[in-house]
């Protein structure tokens, strides 16, 4: 058998939660950061490219005449951003080339770039609609860094008239995007850390009541099950339910242990009495020589006590086996009328010897149950044994009849009857309402009630108005082989 790992070596719930949530948050934030960075890069590229394209459209709207000719003098080239190269006024550097690449016009601010080898030819940039993620077309000109766009100018009939080549100072997007990446990293990292701390705090708040429950449970022992697990005030609903469920379990365990202690004490007492009687008779018989008749009388007494002791031990073994939950009751069809007739025939000689009449009434049809024959026979036997034991005169009536979809077995006697106050306790183990001189163990009705209940039936005991006791049991009749409904805790045979 594999030894389970030490719980101390397992990951805690807090560690698993932080690992799981932290991994998900890390992946989520990385994806969000990358998407945000690409979105910022696309927006910045598109924004600065659109500045050049808007300027190109503005120039084109002036220099393209209604007659589809090109007249560069129609545009107001005297504006500051076409005359000066100072970066503070955000200048536009414009060149107009004919379709064959000949320079037709250049803005005056190109002359201010004395240290720059500004291109005098059309740049090899194909006119196209660049996507948002396409980087700007940059060139380093001496100490300056500019980005460019080349825009074709076409007339109303689609004929190429010229190329506009526009440039602006590079706005420093690389540095700006590095700052954006750094900001996203720090911001999302800080947010992830805050969320991790919140998750850790939430996990601790959840685990704190569980730790209290665990500590309280660890202090419980079989010797003292009276303590209960406190329900922390800050516990969640699920944790509170767990504590209440454990307390209900402790209630059942305490009751079961108390019942076991009572059962053990009663069993020890019931076993001690016949053993003491046996030892006493043996000691008396061994004190001196006796006649054969005296020995025979002693042996007869010993046999009676041994019979009582055997019955008691068998009842105790059956009680123990009925309480075991891992036995499944093997069932088969049983004719209740035939079983009752067989048990009644076994009791008839003893009843006749006491002058007690036996009235047996059986249903005309066979009443078939689905159960364990030995246990069902024990039920009928115990009910008739009680009736025969406590009846001194009169009769014992036994009847079996159909009652709807159930079979009804009743045993009535004319004895003193069970007192009304004792009826609720007669099925409790070792409880006896009879005088001490009447033999018995107090387990007969307990066994009968448990067997009847395990067969899906019920047991009722009533005091007859005229004297005596009426014991009735009901069983569901067998119509088809039922599917086992789980463990029944019933042995297949009696000890």
PEURBEL-V928182 format. One record per helix or strand of 3 or more residues. SS is the DSSP state (H for helix, E for strand). FROM is the first residue (numbers start at 1). TO is the last residue. If there is no record, write none. Layout:
ss:SS from:FROM to:TO
ss:SS from:FROM to:TO
//
This chain:
ss:H from:7 to:9
ss:H from:13 to:63
ss:H from:72 to:74
ss:H from:80 to:83
ss:H from:87 to:89
ss:E from:93 to:97
ss:E from:103 to:106
ss:H from:108 to:112
ss:E from:137 to:141
ss:E from:144 to:154
ss:E from:160 to:169
ss:H from:173 to:218
ss:H from:237 to:286
ss:H from:292 to:322
ss:E from:332 to:335
ss:H from:336 to:353
ss:E from:357 to:362
ss:E from:368 to:371
ss:H from:373 to:390
ss:E from:395 to:403
ss:E from:406 to:412
ss:H from:420 to:425
ss:H from:444 to:454
ss:E from:458 to:463
ss:E from:469 to:476
//
